[in-house]
Amino acid sequence: MEVASTDFWDHLSWPGNLTLLTAAELRQPDFEGVDGGTAALPFTVTVKEQEPPTKYWVKALEGPEGKFALIAEAIVSRLGKLTGAPVCETSFIDVSAYAGNMIAPGHDSQYRLSHSVAYGSRDIPGATSHLVIRHRTVGDNAARLARDYVLYEWCLGGDDQWLTDPADRQTYSHDHGRWLSQDAMRRIDVPTWSASTLDAELETHRGNHNRETAIQPNDVREAAARAANISRNDLVAVLDPIVTAWGDAGIVFPDGLSLEATMRRVGHWLEIRRDIVTDRLSEYPEVGT
């Protein structure tokens, strides 16, 4: 296929927009919860500028799953909001007050906070975590899951993890650190990816039986149309805070590119991949499936 010019992304001046919430009342990881669902050892904080004060589950660049997983998490969750996918509300979190603190002391994967900006997911009170989709037909879950399926294909999803809100039984996809990665397995190695690995999977059809049994064709086609309308400026708004938050962290991807250079390549890749995926899913289910 003919690949569009990279001129826009090559010459983009990042706007430098970043909204931060301030962490207070840091609490160590819940090891019972960790054993049941995540290797990332997230800690929790209270954000007091929200009313009422709100709990966030927070991951840091220094965490055991590594910086590439956290960057993937930020890209996917922010893009998911634009597609209407059932992702949790997320934000960049100022943790500078806790610089030097050891997280999960005594754990094999303990780590010390150093960078001032982390990334957090707003708590859903009483939510339960699952590896398979539940309540597929309750409320508008079917349509929400169709939007998630489009996001999954667009962003090379993997490592399914789901939350259920007990208040309304809505389903949420969360913990996207292994998306964009060639290795979508859970808890095996530290996930890595780069602009080069994304380019190699530009036309990949990943597929996911767990999702495909939960969605309806009309919902998928509507979700694809919505994603197709996400603009270049929208993608800049997704990626710009990542560069602003962590551009000073000295991050170098496995192909040797800096964070800033990689986000330029990611923006271009997302544009092309968007068109490939939405064109295909606009006729879902495809002929022969």
C-alpha positions in Angstrom: 0.0 0.0 0.0 1.1 3.6 -0.5 2.1 5.2 2.7 1.2 8.8 3.3 3.9 11.5 3.8 5.3 12.1 7.2 5.8 15.8 6.6 3.2 17.0 9.1 4.6 14.9 11.9 8.2 15.6 11.0 7.6 19.4 11.3 5.1 19.5 14.1 5.8 21.9 17.0 4.2 20.2 20.0 1.8 22.5 21.8 3.1 21.6 25.2 -0.3 21.1 26.9 -0.3 19.1 30.1 -3.0 19.0 32.8 -1.8 17.5 36.1 -3.7 16.3 39.1 -1.8 16.5 42.4 -1.2 13.3 44.4 -1.9 13.2 48.2 -2.1 10.4 50.7 0.0 7.8 48.8 -0.9 4.2 49.8 1.2 1.2 49.0 0.0 -1.4 46.5 -2.7 -3.9 47.6 -0.8 -7.2 47.3 -4.0 -9.2 47.3 -5.2 -7.2 44.3 -1.9 -7.4 42.6 -1.7 -11.2 42.8 -5.2 -11.3 41.3 -4.7 -9.0 38.4 -1.6 -6.9 37.6 2.2 -7.2 37.7 2.5 -3.4 37.5 2.4 -2.8 41.3 0.2 0.4 41.1 -0.1 2.5 44.2 -3.0 4.6 45.1 -3.3 8.3 45.8 -6.1 10.7 46.7 -6.7 13.7 44.4 -8.1 16.4 46.7 -8.8 19.1 44.1 -11.7 16.9 42.8 -14.9 17.0 44.8 -15.4 14.7 46.5 -11.7 13.7 46.9 -11.0 10.9 44.5 -8.9 7.8 44.6 -6.6 7.0 41.6 -4.6 3.9 40.8 -1.2 5.1 39.7 1.7 3.7 37.7 5.1 5.3 37.4 7.9 5.2 34.8 10.0 3.4 37.3 7.5 0.6 37.9 8.2 -3.1 37.2 6.5 -3.2 33.8 8.7 -0.4 32.6 8.3 2.9 30.8 7.2 1.5 27.5 4.2 -0.1 29.1 3.2 3.2 30.8 3.5 5.1 27.5 1.3 2.5 25.8 -1.2 2.8 28.6 -1.4 6.6 28.2 -1.8 6.4 24.4 -4.5 3.7 24.4 -6.6 5.1 27.3 -6.5 8.7 25.9 -7.3 7.4 22.4 -10.1 5.2 23.9 -11.8 8.3 25.2 -12.0 9.7 21.7 -13.4 6.5 20.3 -16.0 6.1 23.0 -14.5 2.8 24.1 -15.2 1.7 27.7 -11.9 2.8 29.2 -11.5 4.2 32.7 -11.0 7.9 33.3 -7.3 8.6 33.4 -5.0 11.5 34.1 -1.3 12.5 34.5 -0.5 12.8 38.2 2.0 15.0 39.9 3.8 12.8 42.4 6.8 15.1 43.0 5.9 15.3 46.7 6.8 11.6 46.9 10.1 11.6 45.0 12.4 9.1 46.6 9.7 7.0 48.1 10.1 3.3 47.8 7.0 1.6 46.3 6.2 -2.0 47.4 9.2 -2.2 49.8 10.4 -5.8 50.3 8.6 -7.0 47.1 10.8 -8.6 44.4 9.7 -5.8 42.1 10.0 -2.9 44.5 10.9 0.5 42.9 11.7 4.0 43.9 9.8 7.0 42.6 12.1 9.6 40.9 10.2 11.3 38.0 7.7 13.9 39.0 4.9 12.8 36.7 3.0 9.4 36.8 -0.2 8.2 35.2 -3.3 7.2 37.0 -6.7 5.6 36.5 -9.7 6.9 38.5 -11.1 4.3 40.9 -14.5 2.7 40.3 -15.8 2.1 43.8 -16.3 -1.6 44.5 -15.3 -2.6 41.0 -14.3 -6.3 40.4 -11.6 -7.4 38.0 -12.0 -10.2 35.5 -10.1 -11.7 32.6 -13.2 -12.3 30.5 -16.1 -10.0 29.6 -19.1 -10.1 31.9 -22.6 -8.6 31.5 -22.2 -8.3 27.7 -25.9 -7.5 27.1 -26.6 -5.3 30.1 -27.4 -1.7 29.4 -25.3 -0.3 26.5 -22.4 -2.7 27.1 -22.8 -4.3 23.7 -22.3 -0.9 21.9 -19.5 0.0 24.3 -17.7 -3.3 23.7 -18.0 -2.7 19.9 -16.1 0.5 20.3 -13.5 -1.3 22.4 -13.1 -3.9 19.6 -12.3 -1.1 17.2 -9.7 0.4 19.6 -8.3 -3.1 20.2 -7.7 -3.6 16.5 -6.4 -0.1 16.0 -3.9 -0.3 18.9 -2.8 -3.9 18.6 -4.5 -4.9 21.8 -3.6 -7.7 24.2 -3.7 -8.9 27.8 -7.4 -8.6 28.3 -8.4 -7.2 31.7 -11.9 -6.0 32.6 -13.6 -4.2 35.4 -17.3 -4.3 36.3 -18.9 -1.4 38.0 -21.3 -2.9 40.6 -23.5 0.2 40.5 -24.7 -0.3 36.9 -22.8 -3.5 35.8 -21.0 -1.5 33.0 -17.9 -3.1 31.7 -14.6 -1.3 31.4 -11.3 -2.3 29.7 -8.3 -1.4 31.7 -4.5 -1.9 32.2 -3.4 -1.4 28.5 0.4 -1.6 29.1 0.8 -4.6 26.8 -1.1 -3.0 23.9 1.0 -1.8 21.0 3.4 -4.7 21.8 4.2 -7.7 19.8 4.1 -9.8 23.0 0.6 -9.6 24.3 1.1 -12.3 26.9 0.4 -11.5 30.5 3.3 -11.2 33.1 5.9 -12.5 30.7 8.9 -10.3 30.5 8.7 -6.5 30.4 6.6 -5.3 27.4 8.6 -3.4 24.8 7.7 -1.8 21.5 9.0 0.9 19.2 8.1 2.8 16.0 9.9 0.0 14.1 7.8 -2.8 15.6 4.6 -0.8 15.0 5.6 -0.4 11.3 6.1 -4.1 11.0 2.5 -4.7 12.2 0.8 -1.9 10.3 -1.6 -4.2 8.5 -2.0 -6.9 11.2 -5.4 -8.2 11.9 -5.1 -9.2 15.6 -8.6 -10.6 16.3 -10.0 -11.5 19.7 -12.6 -14.3 20.3 -13.5 -12.9 23.7 -14.5 -9.6 22.2 -16.0 -11.0 18.9 -18.5 -13.1 20.8 -19.7 -10.0 22.7 -20.4 -7.6 19.8 -23.0 -7.0 17.1 -22.1 -6.1 13.5 -24.1 -2.9 13.4 -22.5 -1.7 16.6 -19.0 -2.4 15.1 -19.8 -0.6 11.9 -21.0 2.4 13.9 -17.9 2.3 16.1 -15.6 2.1 13.0 -17.3 5.2 11.5 -16.8 7.1 14.8 -13.1 6.2 14.9 -12.6 7.1 11.2 -13.6 10.7 12.1 -10.8 11.1 14.7 -8.7 13.8 13.2 -5.0 14.5 13.0 -5.4 17.3 15.6 -7.1 14.8 17.9 -4.1 12.6 17.6 -1.8 15.5 18.4 -3.9 16.1 21.5 -3.5 12.5 22.5 0.3 12.4 22.1 1.3 15.9 23.1 0.9 15.6 26.9 3.0 12.4 26.8 5.9 14.3 25.2 5.4 17.2 27.6 5.1 15.0 30.7 8.0 12.6 30.0 10.2 14.3 27.4 12.8 15.1 30.0 13.1 11.5 31.3 15.8 10.4 28.8 13.6 7.6 27.4 15.1 5.8 24.4 13.1 3.1 22.7 14.6 -0.2 21.5 15.1 1.1 18.0 17.2 4.0 19.3 14.6 6.7 18.9 13.8 9.2 21.7 10.3 9.6 23.2 9.7 12.7 21.2 10.8 11.2 17.9 8.8 8.1 18.6 5.6 10.0 19.3 6.0 11.7 15.8 6.2 8.2 14.3 3.3 6.9 16.4 1.1 9.8 15.2 1.8 9.0 11.6 1.3 5.2 12.3 -2.0 5.9 14.1 -3.3 7.8 11.1 -2.5 5.1 8.6 -3.6 2.3 10.9 -6.9 4.1 11.6 -7.8 4.0 8.0 -6.8 0.4 7.5 -8.8 -0.8 10.5 -11.9 1.4 10.0 -12.1 0.5 6.3 -12.1 -3.2 7.1 -14.5 -2.9 10.1 -16.9 -0.8 8.2 -17.9 -4.0 6.5 -17.9 -6.2 9.6 -18.2 -9.1 9.7 -15.8 -9.4 6.8 -16.6 -11.8 3.9 -15.7 -15.4 4.8 -15.9 -14.9 8.6 
